[in-house]
């Protein structure tokens, strides 16, 4: 079995149109077991994407999966929040629960500023 660095390709693509949050609990940090499955569309989308990714690997080993998944999720998250707050980094940092300096570093990392 060979090992390769994790790459997103098409295996992690998810349809944003299908991610509808039906309650504030779906957005909370509550333990998964306390929120009904139908109210966790983001979790379900990640789970489905990871299953597709592992199927796509067809038994090959991978490395750096954690970093790849974080980059695939973090960049659109930051872009969406920045659009929501009309580019206000202070407000975005508050919403995300990040220090403003950390937010700026991440925005630069993903070429969002």
MORA-V780256 format. One record per backbone hydrogen bond with DSSP energy under -1.0 kcal/mol. NH is the residue of the N-H (numbers start at 1). CO is the residue of the C=O. Records with the same first field share a line. If there is no record, write none. Layout:
BEGIN
NH: CO  CO
END
This chain:
BEGIN
4: 61
6: 63
12: 8
13: 10
18: 15
19: 16
20: 18
26: 23
27: 24
34: 31
35: 32
39: 36
40: 37
44: 40
45: 41
46: 42
47: 43
48: 44
49: 45
50: 46
51: 47
52: 48
53: 49
54: 50
55: 51
56: 52
57: 53
60: 57
61: 2
63: 4
68: 64
69: 65
70: 66
71: 67
72: 68
73: 69
74: 70
75: 71
77: 73
78: 74
79: 75
80: 76
81: 77
82: 78
83: 79
84: 80
85: 81
86: 83
87: 82
88: 85
89: 87
92: 88
93: 89
94: 90
95: 91
96: 92
97: 93
98: 93
103: 99
104: 100
105: 101
106: 102
107: 103
108: 104
109: 105
110: 106
111: 108
112: 107
END
